[in-house]
């Protein structure tokens, strides 16, 4: 490796580091001077709205889960009399009548 190649790599590394430092300086400046942060009262009211919305969504999901569970249990019970398992085999009322 020649000396110029090392210098070029060092120059590229220094340039990259300057860009990274500049990025963080600009980011800090934007967060401090350009972003409009909510007041404490705005923050509290937003938190209340989010909490209430979360509770409503949780209640809706619970009700849907309960409803589907009930419907599926009734559906499975309607077929439980028709299908039976005996000695590992699935038997129906039809096969029970004719296999005597």
N, C-alpha and C positions, 0 to 999 in steps of 0.2 A: 504494500500500500504506500502510495506516495504521500508526501506531506500535504499537498494541495487537496487530496481526497479527504484527509482527516479534517482539514480546515473547512471544507465544504460541508461535511457532516456536522461539525461543531456549529457552523453558521446556521444550518437548517434546524438544529436542535434549539439554538438560542432564539431563532425566529419563532419556532413553535411555542416555546415557553413564554415569549412576549405576548403571543396571541392568546394563550391560555390565561395569563395574568390580566390582560386587557378584557377578556370575556368576563372574568369574575368582577372586575372593577365596574364594568358597565351593568352587570346584573345587580350588584349592590346598589348602584346609583338609581337604577330603575325601581327597585323595591322600596327605597327610601323616599325618593322624590316624585315618582310618576304614578305609583299605584295608589288608588284611593281605598283605604281600609275602612271597613264598617265601624260604626260606633258601637259602644257596649250595648246600648239598647237595641240597635238593629240586630246585633249578633244574638242577643237573648230571644228576640221575637222570631228570628229565623230558626233557632234551635227548638222553640216550642212548636212551630209549624211542622218541622221535620219529625219531631217526636209524635205528634198527633197523626200525621200521615202514615208513619211507620206502624202505629197501633191499629189504624183502620185497615191497612193492607194485611197485617197479621191476622186480624179478625176475619177478613174476607177469605184468606187462604185456609184458615181453620174451618170455617163454615163449608167451603167447597170440599175440603178433605173429608169432613164428617158426612156430608151429603153423598159423595161418591162411595165412601166406605159402606154406608147404609144400603145404597142401591145395589152395589156389588154383592153384599151379603145376602140380600133378598134374591138376587139373581142366582147365586150359587145354591141357596137353599131350595129354590124351585126345581133344580135338577138333582138334588141330593137323594130324593126318593127314587128317581129313575135309574141313577147309576150307583152301583154297589161294587165293592172290590172284595173278592173272595179268593183266598189262596194266591194272591198276587195277580189275579185276572180281573179285568174290568167286566162286570156283568151288567146287563140291562134287565128291566122287567120282562122284556120280550124273551130274552135268552133264559131267564129263570123259569118262565112258564113252559117253554118248549124243551127244556133239557132235563126234565124230571126223570 
